[in-house]
Amino acid sequence: MKKEMDLGLLLMRLAIGFPMLIYGISKIQNGIAFIKELLIGYGISPLLGYGVYIGEVVAPILIILGFRIRFAALIFAINCFSAIVLAQMDKVFALNDYGGWALELLAIYLIIAMALFFTGAGKYSLSK
């Protein structure tokens, strides 16, 4: 049974790490001006916007590799929570065009990241 659990943890890591890394690559290519504007609107220093690179590039890479997974998953979860609070609060009680919860993707990322924080990376990882 442990073998299947380790494989399941690897699949969870890939399922959230790879897609979020794509978001991070987009931020590298296109910049984070909109995040800085959001932060300024809340009276927060726009320099904190650069943290998105940690949450959407570094943490996903660490999660995929299974290196320092608990720390990486916590950073990832904080990134997702911050995105909800700063940019998606108006969608907390909203449905998307197909009848699903408007925040389902971010919620799934957040919940899986928290699960990885509590479980660790499993056998198929760089660090134990």
Secondary structure, DSSP 8 states (H G I E B T S, - for coil): -HHHHHHHHHHHHHHHHHHHHHHHHHHHHH-SHHHHHHHHHTT--GGGGGHHHIIIIIHHHHHHHTSSHHHHHHHHHHHHHHHHHHH-GGGTT-B-TTSSBTTHHHHHHHHHHHHHHHH---SSSS--
